[in-house]
Amino acid sequence: MNEGDELSLSGLMIIMTYPGAPNYESIADGDTPETVFVLKPNQPINCASNAPTLESFKLIQLVLSNQNDYKRYRKSIGEQVTVAGHLSYSIIGHHHNPLMLEVTSITGSHQ
């Protein structure tokens, strides 16, 4: 797979909190908490071409287009879902996982 490829992945949708600004290192040391939606795919991705790290990707940060989508899909946290979107790679501090999925749809038990 390459950055920009459209794909569909199934897995467990979870919510995770990471350290944000100013240092993106430690919430305990004063960084702002950033909570994001994450997909734990049923099968890790092992073939992301030119990805920022050479590892098995067991968590993929989900990027939704607006706040209404975050509200809409919150009920799917803890559920098995299928997520469709475009693959992208982490490039800024707010990207907390090497692989990102720019979401076009999420389907599952609450959709």
Biopython code that builds the backbone (N, CA, C, O; Angstrom):
import numpy as np
from Bio.PDB.StructureBuilder import StructureBuilder

atoms = [
    (1, "MET", "N", (0.837, -1.182, 0.000)),
    (1, "MET", "CA", (0.000, 0.000, 0.000)),
    (1, "MET", "C", (0.881, 1.244, 0.000)),
    (1, "MET", "O", (1.983, 1.241, 0.548)),
    (2, "ASN", "N", (0.390, 2.279, -0.607)),
    (2, "ASN", "CA", (1.106, 3.544, -0.668)),
    (2, "ASN", "C", (0.243, 4.655, -0.095)),
    (2, "ASN", "O", (-0.981, 4.536, -0.038)),
    (3, "GLU", "N", (0.876, 5.721, 0.323)),
    (3, "GLU", "CA", (0.150, 6.879, 0.821)),
    (3, "GLU", "C", (-0.828, 7.348, -0.256)),
    (3, "GLU", "O", (-0.477, 7.442, -1.432)),
    (4, "GLY", "N", (-2.055, 7.639, 0.166)),
    (4, "GLY", "CA", (-3.097, 8.077, -0.748)),
    (4, "GLY", "C", (-3.986, 6.960, -1.243)),
    (4, "GLY", "O", (-5.068, 7.216, -1.771)),
    (5, "ASP", "N", (-3.540, 5.703, -1.079)),
    (5, "ASP", "CA", (-4.363, 4.571, -1.513)),
    (5, "ASP", "C", (-5.674, 4.542, -0.732)),
    (5, "ASP", "O", (-5.712, 4.834, 0.464)),
    (6, "GLU", "N", (-6.740, 4.185, -1.432)),
    (6, "GLU", "CA", (-8.033, 3.998, -0.775)),
    (6, "GLU", "C", (-8.104, 2.556, -0.297)),
    (6, "GLU", "O", (-7.781, 1.631, -1.042)),
    (7, "LEU", "N", (-8.530, 2.369, 0.954)),
    (7, "LEU", "CA", (-8.628, 1.028, 1.493)),
    (7, "LEU", "C", (-9.748, 0.935, 2.497)),
    (7, "LEU", "O", (-10.292, 1.940, 2.956)),
    (8, "SER", "N", (-10.079, -0.301, 2.826)),
    (8, "SER", "CA", (-11.109, -0.591, 3.810)),
    (8, "SER", "C", (-10.523, -1.601, 4.783)),
    (8, "SER", "O", (-10.006, -2.639, 4.371)),
    (9, "LEU", "N", (-10.605, -1.294, 6.081)),
    (9, "LEU", "CA", (-10.042, -2.147, 7.123)),
    (9, "LEU", "C", (-11.094, -2.427, 8.187)),
    (9, "LEU", "O", (-11.900, -1.560, 8.524)),
    (10, "SER", "N", (-11.076, -3.634, 8.704)),
    (10, "SER", "CA", (-11.965, -3.991, 9.806)),
    (10, "SER", "C", (-11.146, -4.168, 11.067)),
    (10, "SER", "O", (-10.000, -4.615, 11.028)),
    (11, "GLY", "N", (-11.764, -3.803, 12.203)),
    (11, "GLY", "CA", (-11.082, -3.962, 13.473)),
    (11, "GLY", "C", (-11.865, -3.320, 14.599)),
    (11, "GLY", "O", (-13.026, -2.940, 14.447)),
    (12, "LEU", "N", (-11.200, -3.213, 15.724)),
    (12, "LEU", "CA", (-11.792, -2.632, 16.929)),
    (12, "LEU", "C", (-11.530, -1.135, 16.954)),
    (12, "LEU", "O", (-10.384, -0.697, 16.857)),
    (13, "MET", "N", (-12.605, -0.345, 17.087)),
    (13, "MET", "CA", (-12.455, 1.100, 17.185)),
    (13, "MET", "C", (-12.293, 1.467, 18.659)),
    (13, "MET", "O", (-13.135, 1.134, 19.493)),
    (14, "ILE", "N", (-11.206, 2.152, 18.957)),
    (14, "ILE", "CA", (-10.909, 2.548, 20.329)),
    (14, "ILE", "C", (-10.621, 4.030, 20.375)),
    (14, "ILE", "O", (-10.485, 4.683, 19.341)),
    (15, "ILE", "N", (-10.531, 4.552, 21.577)),
    (15, "ILE", "CA", (-10.190, 5.949, 21.786)),
    (15, "ILE", "C", (-8.917, 5.972, 22.633)),
    (15, "ILE", "O", (-8.803, 5.232, 23.610)),
    (16, "MET", "N", (-7.971, 6.814, 22.259)),
    (16, "MET", "CA", (-6.705, 6.899, 22.987)),
    (16, "MET", "C", (-6.369, 8.359, 23.253)),
    (16, "MET", "O", (-6.739, 9.246, 22.483)),
    (17, "THR", "N", (-5.663, 8.595, 24.355)),
    (17, "THR", "CA", (-5.234, 9.943, 24.702)),
    (17, "THR", "C", (-3.709, 9.986, 24.693)),
    (17, "THR", "O", (-3.041, 9.161, 25.316)),
    (18, "TYR", "N", (-3.182, 10.966, 23.973)),
    (18, "TYR", "CA", (-1.739, 11.155, 23.814)),
    (18, "TYR", "C", (-1.351, 12.544, 24.299)),
    (18, "TYR", "O", (-2.208, 13.423, 24.390)),
    (19, "PRO", "N", (-0.064, 12.762, 24.615)),
    (19, "PRO", "CA", (0.388, 14.114, 24.957)),
    (19, "PRO", "C", (0.429, 15.003, 23.714)),
    (19, "PRO", "O", (0.895, 14.590, 22.652)),
    (20, "GLY", "N", (-0.067, 16.224, 23.870)),
    (20, "GLY", "CA", (-0.078, 17.179, 22.768)),
    (20, "GLY", "C", (0.883, 18.336, 23.019)),
    (20, "GLY", "O", (1.989, 18.143, 23.523)),
    (21, "ALA", "N", (0.445, 19.533, 22.662)),
    (21, "ALA", "CA", (1.272, 20.734, 22.795)),
    (21, "ALA", "C", (1.573, 21.017, 24.263)),
    (21, "ALA", "O", (0.746, 20.674, 25.108)),
    (22, "PRO", "N", (2.678, 21.608, 24.608)),
    (22, "PRO", "CA", (3.651, 22.136, 23.657)),
    (22, "PRO", "C", (4.735, 21.142, 23.235)),
    (22, "PRO", "O", (5.362, 21.352, 22.197)),
    (23, "ASN", "N", (4.982, 20.076, 23.990)),
    (23, "ASN", "CA", (6.146, 19.227, 23.705)),
    (23, "ASN", "C", (5.826, 17.854, 23.129)),
    (23, "ASN", "O", (6.722, 17.173, 22.630)),
    (24, "TYR", "N", (4.554, 17.431, 23.191)),
    (24, "TYR", "CA", (4.132, 16.131, 22.655)),
    (24, "TYR", "C", (4.902, 14.975, 23.296)),
    (24, "TYR", "O", (5.243, 13.996, 22.631)),
    (25, "GLU", "N", (5.173, 15.105, 24.608)),
    (25, "GLU", "CA", (5.961, 14.084, 25.301)),
    (25, "GLU", "C", (5.286, 13.506, 26.535)),
    (25, "GLU", "O", (5.324, 12.294, 26.743)),
    (26, "SER", "N", (4.656, 14.366, 27.374)),
    (26, "SER", "CA", (4.148, 13.874, 28.648)),
    (26, "SER", "C", (2.998, 14.735, 29.161)),
    (26, "SER", "O", (3.156, 15.935, 29.385)),
    (27, "ILE", "N", (1.846, 14.105, 29.343)),
    (27, "ILE", "CA", (0.706, 14.813, 29.936)),
    (27, "ILE", "C", (1.030, 15.166, 31.378)),
    (27, "ILE", "O", (0.684, 16.251, 31.847)),
    (28, "ALA", "N", (1.689, 14.258, 32.082)),
    (28, "ALA", "CA", (2.060, 14.496, 33.486)),
    (28, "ALA", "C", (2.972, 15.705, 33.640)),
    (28, "ALA", "O", (2.960, 16.366, 34.678)),
    (29, "ASP", "N", (3.771, 16.001, 32.597)),
    (29, "ASP", "CA", (4.680, 17.150, 32.655)),
    (29, "ASP", "C", (4.076, 18.409, 32.048)),
    (29, "ASP", "O", (4.789, 19.392, 31.841)),
    (30, "GLY", "N", (2.769, 18.400, 31.756)),
    (30, "GLY", "CA", (2.092, 19.616, 31.340)),
    (30, "GLY", "C", (1.632, 19.693, 29.900)),
    (30, "GLY", "O", (1.013, 20.685, 29.512)),
    (31, "ASP", "N", (1.913, 18.677, 29.090)),
    (31, "ASP", "CA", (1.408, 18.718, 27.722)),
    (31, "ASP", "C", (-0.100, 18.524, 27.717)),
    (31, "ASP", "O", (-0.642, 17.780, 28.534)),
    (32, "THR", "N", (-0.762, 19.188, 26.803)),
    (32, "THR", "CA", (-2.212, 19.095, 26.674)),
    (32, "THR", "C", (-2.615, 17.701, 26.198)),
    (32, "THR", "O", (-2.041, 17.199, 25.232)),
    (33, "PRO", "N", (-3.590, 17.062, 26.853)),
    (33, "PRO", "CA", (-4.050, 15.761, 26.368)),
    (33, "PRO", "C", (-4.783, 15.904, 25.037)),
    (33, "PRO", "O", (-5.586, 16.819, 24.857)),
    (34, "GLU", "N", (-4.503, 14.995, 24.110)),
    (34, "GLU", "CA", (-5.203, 14.942, 22.829)),
    (34, "GLU", "C", (-5.834, 13.564, 22.689)),
    (34, "GLU", "O", (-5.133, 12.553, 22.672)),
    (35, "THR", "N", (-7.144, 13.528, 22.589)),
    (35, "THR", "CA", (-7.873, 12.272, 22.475)),
    (35, "THR", "C", (-8.261, 12.062, 21.021)),
    (35, "THR", "O", (-8.823, 12.950, 20.380)),
    (36, "VAL", "N", (-7.951, 10.866, 20.505)),
    (36, "VAL", "CA", (-8.207, 10.562, 19.092)),
    (36, "VAL", "C", (-8.878, 9.205, 18.960)),
    (36, "VAL", "O", (-8.789, 8.363, 19.854)),
    (37, "PHE", "N", (-9.552, 9.003, 17.831)),
    (37, "PHE", "CA", (-10.110, 7.710, 17.493)),
    (37, "PHE", "C", (-9.019, 6.896, 16.805)),
    (37, "PHE", "O", (-8.263, 7.414, 15.983)),
    (38, "VAL", "N", (-8.953, 5.620, 17.153)),
    (38, "VAL", "CA", (-7.920, 4.733, 16.622)),
    (38, "VAL", "C", (-8.579, 3.422, 16.214)),
    (38, "VAL", "O", (-9.504, 2.948, 16.874)),
    (39, "LEU", "N", (-8.095, 2.843, 15.124)),
    (39, "LEU", "CA", (-8.537, 1.521, 14.704)),
    (39, "LEU", "C", (-7.428, 0.527, 15.019)),
    (39, "LEU", "O", (-6.275, 0.711, 14.630)),
    (40, "LYS", "N", (-7.799, -0.521, 15.725)),
    (40, "LYS", "CA", (-6.888, -1.643, 15.949)),
    (40, "LYS", "C", (-7.320, -2.713, 14.953)),
    (40, "LYS", "O", (-8.245, -3.478, 15.225)),
    (41, "PRO", "N", (-6.642, -2.771, 13.779)),
    (41, "PRO", "CA", (-7.107, -3.677, 12.732)),
    (41, "PRO", "C", (-7.023, -5.137, 13.154)),
    (41, "PRO", "O", (-6.160, -5.519, 13.944)),
    (42, "ASN", "N", (-7.929, -5.946, 12.619)),
    (42, "ASN", "CA", (-7.925, -7.375, 12.911)),
    (42, "ASN", "C", (-6.616, -8.016, 12.468)),
    (42, "ASN", "O", (-6.145, -8.966, 13.094)),
    (43, "GLN", "N", (-6.034, -7.505, 11.399)),
    (43, "GLN", "CA", (-4.734, -7.953, 10.911)),
    (43, "GLN", "C", (-3.839, -6.726, 10.762)),
    (43, "GLN", "O", (-4.188, -5.803, 10.026)),
    (44, "PRO", "N", (-2.673, -6.696, 11.455)),
    (44, "PRO", "CA", (-1.783, -5.538, 11.310)),
    (44, "PRO", "C", (-1.348, -5.349, 9.859)),
    (44, "PRO", "O", (-1.223, -6.312, 9.102)),
    (45, "ILE", "N", (-1.123, -4.098, 9.492)),
    (45, "ILE", "CA", (-0.635, -3.791, 8.152)),
    (45, "ILE", "C", (0.874, -3.974, 8.166)),
    (45, "ILE", "O", (1.563, -3.413, 9.018)),
    (46, "ASN", "N", (1.384, -4.749, 7.237)),
    (46, "ASN", "CA", (2.818, -5.017, 7.189)),
    (46, "ASN", "C", (3.464, -4.534, 5.896)),
    (46, "ASN", "O", (4.626, -4.845, 5.633)),
    (47, "CYS", "N", (2.729, -3.781, 5.089)),
    (47, "CYS", "CA", (3.272, -3.433, 3.771)),
    (47, "CYS", "C", (2.934, -2.004, 3.362)),
    (47, "CYS", "O", (2.423, -1.772, 2.267)),
    (48, "ALA", "N", (3.216, -1.058, 4.236)),
    (48, "ALA", "CA", (2.969, 0.349, 3.901)),
    (48, "ALA", "C", (4.245, 0.925, 3.295)),
    (48, "ALA", "O", (5.209, 1.186, 4.015)),
    (49, "SER", "N", (4.260, 1.126, 1.970)),
    (49, "SER", "CA", (5.442, 1.603, 1.262)),
    (49, "SER", "C", (5.813, 3.015, 1.688)),
    (49, "SER", "O", (4.957, 3.895, 1.767)),
    (50, "ASN", "N", (7.091, 3.222, 1.962)),
    (50, "ASN", "CA", (7.638, 4.536, 2.319)),
    (50, "ASN", "C", (7.032, 5.114, 3.597)),
    (50, "ASN", "O", (7.030, 6.330, 3.783)),
    (51, "ALA", "N", (6.523, 4.260, 4.471)),
    (51, "ALA", "CA", (5.976, 4.728, 5.749)),
    (51, "ALA", "C", (7.112, 5.263, 6.619)),
    (51, "ALA", "O", (8.270, 4.907, 6.403)),
    (52, "PRO", "N", (6.797, 6.112, 7.600)),
    (52, "PRO", "CA", (7.839, 6.740, 8.419)),
    (52, "PRO", "C", (8.638, 5.765, 9.278)),
    (52, "PRO", "O", (9.743, 6.099, 9.706)),
    (53, "THR", "N", (8.122, 4.592, 9.536)),
    (53, "THR", "CA", (8.865, 3.585, 10.295)),
    (53, "THR", "C", (8.681, 2.235, 9.625)),
    (53, "THR", "O", (7.700, 2.002, 8.918)),
    (54, "LEU", "N", (9.621, 1.369, 9.853)),
    (54, "LEU", "CA", (9.532, 0.018, 9.284)),
    (54, "LEU", "C", (9.113, -0.931, 10.388)),
    (54, "LEU", "O", (9.955, -1.542, 11.046)),
    (55, "GLU", "N", (7.829, -1.050, 10.588)),
    (55, "GLU", "CA", (7.301, -1.902, 11.645)),
    (55, "GLU", "C", (5.924, -2.400, 11.247)),
    (55, "GLU", "O", (5.350, -1.961, 10.251)),
    (56, "SER", "N", (5.416, -3.303, 12.026)),
    (56, "SER", "CA", (4.049, -3.759, 11.836)),
    (56, "SER", "C", (3.128, -2.719, 12.460)),
    (56, "SER", "O", (3.317, -2.340, 13.616)),
    (57, "PHE", "N", (2.144, -2.259, 11.717)),
    (57, "PHE", "CA", (1.275, -1.192, 12.192)),
    (57, "PHE", "C", (0.043, -1.799, 12.836)),
    (57, "PHE", "O", (-0.849, -2.293, 12.147)),
    (58, "LYS", "N", (-0.003, -1.759, 14.174)),
    (58, "LYS", "CA", (-1.098, -2.370, 14.919)),
    (58, "LYS", "C", (-2.160, -1.364, 15.333)),
    (58, "LYS", "O", (-3.235, -1.755, 15.787)),
    (59, "LEU", "N", (-1.876, -0.072, 15.185)),
    (59, "LEU", "CA", (-2.838, 0.983, 15.501)),
    (59, "LEU", "C", (-2.807, 2.011, 14.379)),
    (59, "LEU", "O", (-1.739, 2.413, 13.917)),
    (60, "ILE", "N", (-3.993, 2.429, 13.949)),
    (60, "ILE", "CA", (-4.102, 3.423, 12.884)),
    (60, "ILE", "C", (-4.986, 4.551, 13.380)),
    (60, "ILE", "O", (-6.143, 4.333, 13.741)),
    (61, "GLN", "N", (-4.438, 5.754, 13.395)),
    (61, "GLN", "CA", (-5.210, 6.910, 13.848)),
    (61, "GLN", "C", (-6.229, 7.275, 12.776)),
    (61, "GLN", "O", (-5.898, 7.352, 11.593)),
    (62, "LEU", "N", (-7.470, 7.498, 13.197)),
    (62, "LEU", "CA", (-8.542, 7.861, 12.278)),
    (62, "LEU", "C", (-8.687, 9.376, 12.245)),
    (62, "LEU", "O", (-8.756, 10.032, 13.284)),
    (63, "VAL", "N", (-8.731, 9.916, 11.037)),
    (63, "VAL", "CA", (-8.887, 11.355, 10.838)),
    (63, "VAL", "C", (-10.267, 11.582, 10.237)),
    (63, "VAL", "O", (-10.550, 11.159, 9.116)),
    (64, "LEU", "N", (-11.119, 12.255, 10.999)),
    (64, "LEU", "CA", (-12.485, 12.545, 10.542)),
    (64, "LEU", "C", (-12.544, 13.984, 10.052)),
    (64, "LEU", "O", (-11.752, 14.825, 10.477)),
    (65, "SER", "N", (-13.477, 14.260, 9.163)),
    (65, "SER", "CA", (-13.494, 15.565, 8.498)),
    (65, "SER", "C", (-14.032, 16.706, 9.354)),
    (65, "SER", "O", (-13.690, 17.862, 9.107)),
    (66, "ASN", "N", (-14.876, 16.410, 10.365)),
    (66, "ASN", "CA", (-15.427, 17.505, 11.166)),
    (66, "ASN", "C", (-15.894, 16.992, 12.527)),
    (66, "ASN", "O", (-15.954, 15.784, 12.755)),
    (67, "GLN", "N", (-16.217, 17.903, 13.412)),
    (67, "GLN", "CA", (-16.635, 17.557, 14.769)),
    (67, "GLN", "C", (-17.929, 16.742, 14.798)),
    (67, "GLN", "O", (-18.107, 15.896, 15.674)),
    (68, "ASN", "N", (-18.826, 16.991, 13.852)),
    (68, "ASN", "CA", (-20.069, 16.214, 13.811)),
    (68, "ASN", "C", (-19.788, 14.735, 13.573)),
    (68, "ASN", "O", (-20.483, 13.877, 14.117)),
    (69, "ASP", "N", (-18.767, 14.427, 12.760)),
    (69, "ASP", "CA", (-18.406, 13.026, 12.529)),
    (69, "ASP", "C", (-17.891, 12.388, 13.812)),
    (69, "ASP", "O", (-18.190, 11.225, 14.082)),
    (70, "TYR", "N", (-17.116, 13.136, 14.615)),
    (70, "TYR", "CA", (-16.631, 12.586, 15.887)),
    (70, "TYR", "C", (-17.822, 12.259, 16.806)),
    (70, "TYR", "O", (-17.830, 11.222, 17.469)),
    (71, "LYS", "N", (-18.815, 13.141, 16.839)),
    (71, "LYS", "CA", (-20.007, 12.880, 17.651)),
    (71, "LYS", "C", (-20.780, 11.679, 17.104)),
    (71, "LYS", "O", (-21.233, 10.825, 17.866)),
    (72, "ARG", "N", (-20.922, 11.624, 15.802)),
    (72, "ARG", "CA", (-21.688, 10.562, 15.146)),
    (72, "ARG", "C", (-21.078, 9.179, 15.392)),
    (72, "ARG", "O", (-21.800, 8.219, 15.661)),
    (73, "TYR", "N", (-19.753, 9.080, 15.300)),
    (73, "TYR", "CA", (-19.100, 7.778, 15.399)),
    (73, "TYR", "C", (-18.670, 7.411, 16.815)),
    (73, "TYR", "O", (-18.178, 6.303, 17.032)),
    (74, "ARG", "N", (-18.839, 8.301, 17.777)),
    (74, "ARG", "CA", (-18.440, 8.016, 19.163)),
    (74, "ARG", "C", (-19.134, 6.752, 19.691)),
    (74, "ARG", "O", (-18.548, 6.009, 20.478)),
    (75, "LYS", "N", (-20.370, 6.510, 19.263)),
    (75, "LYS", "CA", (-21.106, 5.340, 19.749)),
    (75, "LYS", "C", (-20.492, 4.026, 19.267)),
    (75, "LYS", "O", (-20.873, 2.960, 19.750)),
    (76, "SER", "N", (-19.547, 4.081, 18.324)),
    (76, "SER", "CA", (-18.891, 2.877, 17.823)),
    (76, "SER", "C", (-17.615, 2.521, 18.587)),
    (76, "SER", "O", (-16.979, 1.508, 18.298)),
    (77, "ILE", "N", (-17.241, 3.357, 19.563)),
    (77, "ILE", "CA", (-16.056, 3.063, 20.370)),
    (77, "ILE", "C", (-16.274, 1.720, 21.078)),
    (77, "ILE", "O", (-17.327, 1.482, 21.668)),
    (78, "GLY", "N", (-15.269, 0.857, 21.010)),
    (78, "GLY", "CA", (-15.355, -0.460, 21.635)),
    (78, "GLY", "C", (-16.046, -1.505, 20.783)),
    (78, "GLY", "O", (-16.257, -2.631, 21.232)),
    (79, "GLU", "N", (-16.400, -1.146, 19.559)),
    (79, "GLU", "CA", (-17.110, -2.047, 18.647)),
    (79, "GLU", "C", (-16.212, -2.454, 17.483)),
    (79, "GLU", "O", (-15.251, -1.763, 17.144)),
    (80, "GLN", "N", (-16.547, -3.586, 16.883)),
    (80, "GLN", "CA", (-15.921, -3.990, 15.624)),
    (80, "GLN", "C", (-16.554, -3.158, 14.516)),
    (80, "GLN", "O", (-17.777, -3.083, 14.406)),
    (81, "VAL", "N", (-15.717, -2.536, 13.701)),
    (81, "VAL", "CA", (-16.196, -1.678, 12.620)),
    (81, "VAL", "C", (-15.383, -1.954, 11.359)),
    (81, "VAL", "O", (-14.336, -2.600, 11.403)),
    (82, "THR", "N", (-15.880, -1.461, 10.258)),
    (82, "THR", "CA", (-15.120, -1.424, 9.011)),
    (82, "THR", "C", (-14.979, 0.042, 8.631)),
    (82, "THR", "O", (-15.964, 0.774, 8.533)),
    (83, "VAL", "N", (-13.739, 0.453, 8.419)),
    (83, "VAL", "CA", (-13.439, 1.851, 8.123)),
    (83, "VAL", "C", (-12.876, 1.943, 6.713)),
    (83, "VAL", "O", (-11.946, 1.219, 6.359)),
    (84, "ALA", "N", (-13.447, 2.839, 5.907)),
    (84, "ALA", "CA", (-12.948, 3.103, 4.564)),
    (84, "ALA", "C", (-12.330, 4.487, 4.554)),
    (84, "ALA", "O", (-12.789, 5.393, 5.250)),
    (85, "GLY", "N", (-11.293, 4.638, 3.765)),
    (85, "GLY", "CA", (-10.655, 5.944, 3.666)),
    (85, "GLY", "C", (-9.365, 5.880, 2.884)),
    (85, "GLY", "O", (-9.074, 4.898, 2.202)),
    (86, "HIS", "N", (-8.588, 6.963, 2.999)),
    (86, "HIS", "CA", (-7.326, 7.083, 2.278)),
    (86, "HIS", "C", (-6.170, 7.038, 3.269)),
    (86, "HIS", "O", (-6.181, 7.721, 4.294)),
    (87, "LEU", "N", (-5.177, 6.225, 2.944)),
    (87, "LEU", "CA", (-4.005, 6.059, 3.785)),
    (87, "LEU", "C", (-3.115, 7.291, 3.722)),
    (87, "LEU", "O", (-2.844, 7.817, 2.643)),
    (88, "SER", "N", (-2.665, 7.745, 4.881)),
    (88, "SER", "CA", (-1.678, 8.826, 4.927)),
    (88, "SER", "C", (-0.689, 8.522, 6.041)),
    (88, "SER", "O", (-0.926, 7.648, 6.875)),
    (89, "TYR", "N", (0.413, 9.247, 6.047)),
    (89, "TYR", "CA", (1.461, 9.027, 7.033)),
    (89, "TYR", "C", (1.550, 10.205, 7.982)),
    (89, "TYR", "O", (1.209, 11.335, 7.630)),
    (90, "SER", "N", (2.002, 9.929, 9.162)),
    (90, "SER", "CA", (2.178, 10.947, 10.192)),
    (90, "SER", "C", (3.173, 12.004, 9.717)),
    (90, "SER", "O", (4.262, 11.678, 9.245)),
    (91, "ILE", "N", (2.778, 13.293, 9.851)),
    (91, "ILE", "CA", (3.705, 14.363, 9.454)),
    (91, "ILE", "C", (3.782, 15.503, 10.470)),
    (91, "ILE", "O", (4.705, 16.315, 10.413)),
    (92, "ILE", "N", (2.819, 15.573, 11.403)),
    (92, "ILE", "CA", (2.837, 16.647, 12.391)),
    (92, "ILE", "C", (2.655, 16.061, 13.788)),
    (92, "ILE", "O", (2.315, 14.887, 13.929)),
    (93, "GLY", "N", (2.876, 16.858, 14.803)),
    (93, "GLY", "CA", (2.784, 16.401, 16.182)),
    (93, "GLY", "C", (1.426, 15.856, 16.581)),
    (93, "GLY", "O", (1.343, 15.010, 17.471)),
    (94, "HIS", "N", (0.364, 16.317, 15.948)),
    (94, "HIS", "CA", (-0.982, 15.845, 16.280)),
    (94, "HIS", "C", (-1.257, 14.448, 15.705)),
    (94, "HIS", "O", (-2.264, 13.823, 16.039)),
    (95, "HIS", "N", (-0.380, 13.975, 14.862)),
    (95, "HIS", "CA", (-0.488, 12.616, 14.323)),
    (95, "HIS", "C", (0.288, 11.705, 15.260)),
    (95, "HIS", "O", (1.518, 11.736, 15.282)),
    (96, "HIS", "N", (-0.419, 10.901, 16.027)),
    (96, "HIS", "CA", (0.208, 10.138, 17.101)),
    (96, "HIS", "C", (0.544, 8.699, 16.721)),
    (96, "HIS", "O", (1.160, 7.981, 17.509)),
    (97, "ASN", "N", (0.153, 8.277, 15.543)),
    (97, "ASN", "CA", (0.486, 6.946, 15.042)),
    (97, "ASN", "C", (1.117, 7.122, 13.665)),
    (97, "ASN", "O", (0.755, 8.050, 12.942)),
    (98, "PRO", "N", (2.055, 6.252, 13.286)),
    (98, "PRO", "CA", (2.708, 6.421, 11.983)),
    (98, "PRO", "C", (1.749, 6.357, 10.804)),
    (98, "PRO", "O", (1.951, 7.037, 9.799)),
    (99, "LEU", "N", (0.691, 5.530, 10.925)),
    (99, "LEU", "CA", (-0.301, 5.432, 9.859)),
    (99, "LEU", "C", (-1.572, 6.149, 10.266)),
    (99, "LEU", "O", (-2.036, 6.040, 11.401)),
    (100, "MET", "N", (-2.122, 6.880, 9.318)),
    (100, "MET", "CA", (-3.362, 7.613, 9.502)),
    (100, "MET", "C", (-4.336, 7.126, 8.430)),
    (100, "MET", "O", (-3.926, 6.712, 7.346)),
    (101, "LEU", "N", (-5.625, 7.181, 8.747)),
    (101, "LEU", "CA", (-6.633, 6.874, 7.749)),
    (101, "LEU", "C", (-7.613, 8.038, 7.706)),
    (101, "LEU", "O", (-8.344, 8.286, 8.665)),
    (102, "GLU", "N", (-7.619, 8.749, 6.579)),
    (102, "GLU", "CA", (-8.557, 9.850, 6.373)),
    (102, "GLU", "C", (-9.897, 9.224, 6.011)),
    (102, "GLU", "O", (-10.091, 8.751, 4.891)),
    (103, "VAL", "N", (-10.811, 9.226, 6.961)),
    (103, "VAL", "CA", (-12.035, 8.431, 6.909)),
    (103, "VAL", "C", (-13.054, 9.003, 5.928)),
    (103, "VAL", "O", (-13.328, 10.203, 5.902)),
    (104, "THR", "N", (-13.607, 8.087, 5.117)),
    (104, "THR", "CA", (-14.755, 8.432, 4.283)),
    (104, "THR", "C", (-16.029, 7.787, 4.818)),
    (104, "THR", "O", (-17.125, 8.310, 4.618)),
    (105, "SER", "N", (-15.883, 6.630, 5.510)),
    (105, "SER", "CA", (-17.056, 6.016, 6.131)),
    (105, "SER", "C", (-16.624, 5.027, 7.208)),
    (105, "SER", "O", (-15.539, 4.449, 7.160)),
    (106, "ILE", "N", (-17.515, 4.855, 8.178)),
    (106, "ILE", "CA", (-17.348, 3.842, 9.221)),
    (106, "ILE", "C", (-18.677, 3.097, 9.306)),
    (106, "ILE", "O", (-19.733, 3.711, 9.456)),
    (107, "THR", "N", (-18.617, 1.771, 9.208)),
    (107, "THR", "CA", (-19.806, 0.961, 9.348)),
    (107, "THR", "C", (-19.563, -0.074, 10.444)),
    (107, "THR", "O", (-18.442, -0.549, 10.631)),
    (108, "GLY", "N", (-20.614, -0.409, 11.151)),
    (108, "GLY", "CA", (-20.508, -1.384, 12.233)),
    (108, "GLY", "C", (-21.844, -1.585, 12.878)),
    (108, "GLY", "O", (-22.884, -1.272, 12.298)),
    (109, "SER", "N", (-21.818, -2.111, 14.089)),
    (109, "SER", "CA", (-23.058, -2.482, 14.762)),
    (109, "SER", "C", (-23.954, -1.296, 15.083)),
    (109, "SER", "O", (-25.168, -1.471, 15.188)),
    (110, "HIS", "N", (-23.406, -0.097, 15.243)),
    (110, "HIS", "CA", (-24.223, 1.076, 15.569)),
    (110, "HIS", "C", (-24.454, 2.007, 14.376)),
    (110, "HIS", "O", (-24.921, 3.132, 14.549)),
    (111, "GLN", "N", (-24.138, 1.554, 13.201)),
    (111, "GLN", "CA", (-24.261, 2.437, 12.043)),
    (111, "GLN", "C", (-25.488, 2.131, 11.238)),
    (111, "GLN", "O", (-25.742, 2.784, 10.226)),
]
sb = StructureBuilder()
sb.init_structure("model")
sb.init_model(0)
sb.init_chain("A")
sb.init_seg("    ")
for serial, (resi, resn, name, xyz) in enumerate(atoms, 1):
    if name == "N":
        sb.init_residue(resn, " ", resi, " ")
    sb.init_atom(name, np.array(xyz, "f"), 0.0, 1.0, " ", f" {name:<3s}", serial, name[0])
structure = sb.get_structure()
